[in-house]
C-alpha cells in the first residue's frame, strides 16, 4: 500500500484483503503507520496458500531496497 504521492510503502500480511483494506482506509487506529502516513492505496498484492509462505515473502519484500521494490 502507498499514499497519494507514492512516497511511502507499507507491506503486511492478512487472510482477508478486503477487510484489511477497509481497516486501513477507515483510519480508526490513530497510532498506526497507515494513519500517520495517510496510506490508503493498494499498489500490489500476492496470494499464498500458507501463512508461512506469506510471511516469508513479506520478509523478503521488507528486506529489499525501496528502489528494487518499486521496479
N, C-alpha and C positions, 0 to 999 in steps of 0.2 A: 504494500500500500504506500501511497505517497500523498503529499499535499498538493495544492493547486499549481504551484510553480515547479514541482518535481524536485525540490531541493532536499527532501527528507525521504528516507526509505525505512519502512517498517516491515519486519519479517516475523511471522508467527505460525503456529500450528493449531488447527481446530478440526473437530469432527463434523462441524456444521457451518459451512462458509456463509450461507445466507444469514443465519442468526448472528454470527460473529461480526459480519459487516454492519448489521443493524446496531449492534452494541457499540461499535466504534463511531458510527455516524450519529448516534444519539448523544454522544459526548457526556454521558452520565457520570463517569468517574473523572473528577476534576484533577486528580493527581496522576493520571495515566499519560504515557508517552504520546498516544494519539490525540489526546485532548491538548496537551501542551504545544504540540507542533501542528495542530489542525490537519491531521492525517485522516483522509476520508475516501480517497480514490483508489480502487483496485487496479493495479497495473499488471499483475501477473499472478497466476496460481498454478499449482501442480496437484495431482491426485496420486495418493499412495495407498496401497492395500493394507498396510500395517502402520500403527503409530510409531513403531521403531524405525521404519523406513522414512517416515515423515520427519521425525526428529533428527535423524542422521542427515537428511537433505537440508533441513533448516540450519544445522550447524555448518554444513559446507557453504551455504549461502552467506551466513554471518561471518565466516572466516575469510571470505574473499574480499577483494578490494571493491570499493564503490564503482570504479571505472569498469571493472570486469562485470559486475552485477548489472550495470546499465546496458551492456552490449548484448 
